[in-house]
Amino acid sequence: MAADPDKNKRRKYMNILEATIAMLESMPDEDINKVYKYTRQLFEEIKPENPFGPLTKEQVLTDLAISRKEFEQGKSLDAREAIMEMRRSHGFI
């Protein structure tokens, strides 16, 4: 049977989980409720925001006109070439 390469990773995870459970088991009920309420708030209050914000129709049309002009001037790359360049620069090929 082959060795399990993820065994150590799982064991570390279980150690963290076991330590967390042991810590919670040693806490008074009042403190456990505080931890529960706090962690619940973390999940309920996370609302990802769009970092770009909405664009008006005029902004979209202006960007499109700029893009077309740059394309006509030869300032654009073929998408396949651009992706290959990114792969090369990040060591994927």
Secondary structure, DSSP 8 states (H G I E B T S, - for coil): ----TTHHHHHHHHHHHHHHHHHHHHS-HHHHHHHHHHHHHHHHH-----SS----HHHHHHHHHHHHHHHHTT----HHHHHHHHHHHTT--
